[in-house]
C-alpha cells in the first residue's frame, strides 16, 4: 500500500457517515497507519503491511473490535471502538480500516514495570471469560505466512529457510500444548496508553486463544522497559519454562518480521523509483 492512500481512504469512509474532517494527522506508520480525523475525536486504523501478511485482514480487524467492545462494556480499561462513525471494519479502494475513539494521552510517559505487570494480570483475568471465536495458532500461523512471503520474494531459501521452518514447527508443538485462554497477543508497553484517566490497553489485532505465557513473553522481550521486572508484578505467573518457550517463538517471529519489513520497504522504494 502507498501510505499516502490511507488518509484519503479514512476521510472518505468517515465522510459517508457525516464525520467532518478538515485536518487529518498521521499518528503512526507501521503494520497499520493510524490517522486522527481532526477535529473529530476519531482515529482510523488502516491496514498497511499487515494486509500482505494476513489475507482477509478484515477478519483480524473485526476480532480486534469485538474483543475491545467486550472489555470496554465490562469496565476494563481499553480504547473503545468508535460509535459514530460505526467502527467497521470498512473497505475503501481495496484498503481495510476501522474507527476508534480518540483518547488524549502522553506518548512520552512510560508506565513503570509494576504498573504494566499488574495491568496485564487484570487484563488476563477479564479475558478468561471471553468465548468469542479466536485463532488457535496466532503467531504460529503468522510465522508460516512470513516465511512463505520471504521465500516468494527470494529473501530466504535453501538451508536457512529450512532451518527456520523446522525451528518454527518445533516451537509450535510446544506452545500449542500449553494451557490456553483469550490473549492480547502483543502485550508490550507500547500498547498501553497513558491517559488522564489511567492506563488503557489498545490494539488487540493479534489476539488469539493461546497460553498466557505468550503475552508474558511479549512483555519480557520488550525494549521499552525492563520487561523481566514487570513479570515480577504479574499475579500467579506460569512456570518459567512456558515463558521461555514462548520467548523463543517470539524472537523467531521477530527475525522473520524484520526481514519482511525490509523486503517490503525495498519493493516500495523500487516501485516509487519507477514512477508509480
Secondary structure, DSSP 8 states (H G I E B T S, - for coil): --THHHHHHHHHHHHHTT--EEEEEEEEESSEEEEEEEESSEEEEEE-HHHHHSTTTHHHHHHHHHHHHHHHHTT-SB--B-TTTT-EEEEETTEEEEEEE---B-TT----HHHHHHHHHHHHHHHTT--S---SSTHHHHHHHHHHHHHHTTSS-HHHHHHHHHHHHHHHHHHHTS--EE--SS-SGGGEEEETTEEEE---TT--EE-HHHHHHHHHT-TTTTHHHHHTTSTT---HHHHHHHHHHHHHHHHHHHHHHHHHHHHHHHHHHTT-
